[in-house]
């Protein structure tokens, strides 16, 4: 993914293509669904329905060719809380299951703007609780459940970890956040330099991030809520072992790295890796790309390092 003049010109041209996301989010969803395979066409995949306080949630279960661990990766997809669904994330989830040797459960949470904050967080929290409390055909030992999310999904995963700590109904032991959105402001007055250096020419723009946040929020007060913007949390101690992976040319890069720094400062085991010359969204690329291979290697090593040891009980 090395930069060159042609690639940079193409990226700038694509980044200039801007449309009103509030008026056209349905079109964006349709385009994404047409360019991704249906979950029904994927082998080694099953569907699961989980009970929640608001009804039921559909999930997709992806099985690896060979199960190498009893861990279950609870995958929360990205898409700015507005677009994206379990169908558009079939390829990365299937790749994750294959390369990690672990079962992946992808949850189809309610999206904005039809369902604003905190609907997505509550859905994912309730779905994780249903798995751990044995309220579904698939029971998951809480020591084995790993919260996993990319972009807006990383935001929700971090929020679910905070919510679990606050409510005390179950414990989260590990979380993996891929280029997560964790802050509440991506304008010129943002404290994060990557918002300015990477906010215009690399596909995802800072302006678009704030537009998604606006669609997601239900009131101005949401912006200081830690479940909306986890970096607003005053206390991050007691959170699970965390892996954060950022992309060099991503407006969200610095907030992800700041989150990892704060976790370490508050006594949490946290690792952070910046993928060089990578853009936001690279986790969606096929596994043949070197940046994707390296990311999966880092993920496997993290999961093994902080995994539950059966012999220890």
C-alpha positions, 0 to 999 in steps of 0.5 A: 500500500505504498504511496505514489503520486498516482495513488495520492491523486486518486485518493484525493479525487475520491475524497472530494466526492462528497454527498449529503449522508443524512439524505443519502444514507439509504443509497449508501447502504444499497451500494454496499449491499450490492458489492458484498456477498450474501451471508446465505452464499457463504459456507461454514456460516450459520445464523443465530437469534439472540434475545435482547431487551428491545426484541431479538437480534440476528447474528451470523456465526462463522466457523474456522476450518479448524478450531484452534481455540475455544475463544469466541470473537464477538464482532461488531461491524463498522459503517459509521453507526449508519451503514454496514451490516453483517452481510457487508462484513462477510469477507472480513469475518470469514477471514478472521475466523479462518486466520484466528482459528476461532468462532466469530459471531457478527451481530446485526445491531440497530443502526442510526438514524432510525435508531439513535444512541444508545440503541447500538450499544445497548443491543451489543451489550444485551447480545453479549450478555445473552451469550454469557448468561446462556439465553441462547442455544450457544453458551459462551464462557465469559472468560472466552468472549472477546469484544471485537470491532472496527471503526464505529464497531470499535467505538461500540465495543469500547462502550460495551466494555465500559458498560459491563464494568459499570453494571457488573452483570458480566466481565469482559476480559479482552477487546480488539479495536481496529481503527476505532472512533473514540472521540466526539470532535473531528473539527479544526479544534480537535486535540488530535493532529491526525484529524487535520493531517489525514482529514481530507485526502484519504477516503474517510474525511474528518467531516464525514466522521462528524456527520456520522456522529450527528446522525448517531446522536439523539441529543447534544448531551450524548457528546460527553457520554462515555458510551458515545465517545469512550475517550470522555470516560474519566476512569478507564481503570478496570477495563479488559486487556486491549489491542488497538490497531490504527492506520497511518493515514486515518483521521482517527489514528491519534484518538485510538492511540491516545485511548491505548496510552490512557489505558496503560497509564491507568493500569490496563494491559494495552497494546497499540500498533500503527499499520504503516501506509494504511488507510481507514478501512484496510481490514476489509481488504482481502487476506493477500494484502500484507497489511491484512496479514500482519494485522491478523498475526498481531491479533492472534498473538494478542489473543494467545498472550492474554487468553484463558489458560484451562490449566489455571482454572 
